[in-house]
């Protein structure tokens, strides 16, 4: 297995993919959009390279379906995976698109369910719900409003915190609903712990009592003092401007209290 590097925005270089292909390469798999920073990968260019070499090409579109266009012919993919709960379908249901002529070994051998690829009775309820969610997700008009809110969110954070925050991910080639920012010199988990009413995720993970930098941010070359303070905010179709302004105020309150506690603002330590 060959792992492709990414640049500081989280994007791969198609030329790196071209150079990595060998006579033994049987599959290329590149996520359509990153789940942490929202960076969109150059899938069309990668698909062209895969076709030139006659190699099967897969993309993980779990993050992108319902947010940006994911037309398999335009992307040039042979396989594409989706996760229902990422676009308002129930948890526990997903799908794999397989282009005609692409041969796959069955995941579970036995009965002939799912065209012989996975033995086991399907959930008709979950499948129907996924189908209806896909119909609704085709309407991307709401994502234009979400992007405006996302950009307002980032502008409000920069106005409030200035150079104490940094954007993680590509400035333009990014999902319209994703904002990953680093509160430099802070711990993202501590910030979120102070505002439990805000649902977000951090750019670091705690294992055995140790806080570790996210592998995504590490691969992008984000310094630990920034990466440990990374928080990913995900906006939805029903997010409002009032929601955004409330979160900015909550973050300001949490960081102000944290600085007072540590004495960073020059006052007496409490």
N, C-alpha and C positions, 0 to 999 in steps of 0.2 A: 504494500500500500504506500502510495506517495501522497504526502500532505502538501498542499500549495500554500505559500505564504500570502499575507495580505499587507496592504500599505497602511498608513496611519489613519485612514478613514474606514478600514475594514474591507476594502475591495481587493479582489484578486486581479492579477494581470493576465489576460488571455495568452500573452506570449509565454508566460510561465507554464501555462497548461500545455501549450504546443510543445515546449521543450521537455516536459515531463513524460510525454507519451512514448512508450516503448513497444516492442513487438509483443510483449506479454500483457499489455493493457487491454482489459475486457470491459471496463465500465468507467464512466466519468460521472461523478455526482457532485453537484454544487448547489447550495441552498439559494433560493430565489432572493430572499431578503433575510438579513440576520435578525434573530429574535431579541438580541439585547440592544443593539444600537440602531437597528432599522435600515442599515445600509443595503442597497439593492445591487445585486451582482450583475455583471455583463453577460447574462444568460444567452442572449442571441448570438454574441460573438463566440461563446463557448460551444453552442450548438453547431455553428458552422464548422468549427475545428473538429468536432466529434464526427460530423458527417464526412468530412474530407478523409478521415482515417477509418471510417466504417465501424466506429465504436459506439456502443449503446450509451445514451446520455440520459441521466436522471436529475431532476431538481426537486428539492423539498420546498413546496409552496405553502406550507402551513401558515406562515406569517403574512403572505401576500394576498391570498384569495380574499375577496371582499374589500380590499383596500386599493389595489392597483390591478391593471389588466393582466390576466394570466391565460392567454390564448396559446394552446399547445403548439399550433402550427407556426405562430409568430415567434415563439420562444425556441422552436426547433428541438423539442425534447421528445424522447421516446417513452419516458415515464415521468409522472408527476404525482406527488403525494400531497394530500390535504388533511387537515385536522378540523373536525366539525366545530369544536368548542371555540375555535378562533374566530368564527363568524356567526355566533349565536345559535349554532346547533347544540344538541346535548353533548355532554362529555361522554367519551367512550365509543365514538363512531368517527371513522375517517374513510378515506378512499384512495385508491391507487389507480391513476390513469395509465393504461398500457397501450401503446400504439400497435395497430394491427401488424402482425409479422414479428413482433418482439417475443422471443421465447424465454420463459422463466421456469425455473425449478419450483414445484409446489412448496409453499411454506409449511403446510401440514399435510402429510400424505394420508390417504384413506378414502373418504367419500368424495363425491363429485361437486361439492358446494363451491360457489364462486368460480365457475368454469374450471373446476378441478384444481384450483390453486390453493385452497385452504379448506380442509375438512372441518365441519362444525356448522350447526344450524345458525343462520343469520338472524339478527333481530329486525323483524319487519318494522317495528315501531321506530327504532333508531334510524333505520335506513330511510323511512319516509320523512322523518324530521330533517335528516341531512339533505334530502332532495329539495324540500321546501326552503330550507335555509340557503341552499345554492341559488334557487330562483330569486330570492330576495337580495342575495349578495351581488347579483349581476348589476344591480343599480348602484353605480359608484358616485352618483351625484352628491351624496352626503359627504363623501371624502373631501370634496373641495372646501366645504365648511369646516371640516375637522382640521384640515391643513392650516386654514386661517387661524383657528383657535390655537393650534400647536405653535405657530409662529408668534402669536400674541403671547403665549406662555413663555417662550424663550426670550422675547423682548422684555417682558416684565421681570424675569429673573435677572437678566443682565442689568437692567436699571436698578434693581434692588441690591444685587450682590457684586456687580462690577467684575473686577479681575479675580474675585474669589471663586468663580465658577468657570467651567470650560465645557464646551460641547464635545461629545463623543460620537463619532460617526461622520458620514458624508454630509456636507452642507445641503446639497441639492438632491443627489441620488439616494433618497431616504424615504421610507414609508411615511405617508402623510400623518399618521397617528402617533408616531414614536418620537420621544424626546429623552435622550440619555445625557445627563449632565453630571459633571464631577464637582462636588463641593471640596475644593482643594484644602488639604490638611485636616479634613474631617473624616468621620466614619459614617458611611451611609446608613448602616444598620442602627446606629445610635440616633441619627436624625429621625428615621422612621419610627423608632421606638417612642420618641417624644410626641409623635402625632399619629396615634393609632387609627384615627378617623380617616387617614389618607391611605388608600390602597396603591402601593407601588412596590417595586423590587429593587434590590441593591445590586451593585456591580461586583460584589464580593460574596464569598460563601464561607460559612463557619463550619469547620470540620475538627472534631475532637478539641474544641475550645480554642482553636486557632482561626484567625480571620485570614483568608487567602484571596488574592487578587483573581478576578474573573479571567479564565483562559482566553476569552474573546478580547478583553482589554489588554491583556498581556501580549497577545499576538499582534495587536495593533501598535504596541510600543508605548502604551500609556504608563506613565511613571506611577509607582505605588502610592505616592502622596496624593495623586489625583484619583487613581483607580479605586482606592479604598473608600473614597467619598462619592463614588458613582451611584446614581439612582436612575432607574428607568421608569418613565411615566408613559402610560399607554392611554391615549384618548379613544373614546368610542363614539358611535353615531349619536348617542344621546347626551354626550358631554356638553355643558353650557359654558358661556363666558363667566358666569357667576361661579361655577365650579372652579375654574382656573384661578380667578382672583382670590377665592377662599384658600386654595392650596398655597398660593404665593404668600399670603398673609400668615398661614400656619407655619410655613417654612421659615419665614422671617422671625416669628415668635420662638420657634424651636431653637434656631441658631443663636438668637439673642440670649436666651436663657442659658444655652450651653456655654457661650463665651463669658457670661457673668459668672457662671459656676467655676470656670477654669481661670478666671481673672484675665482673659485675653484683652478685655476692653480697658484694662488699666485700673479697674476698681478693686476694692478690697475683696479678697477671695472669701466666698460665703462658707 
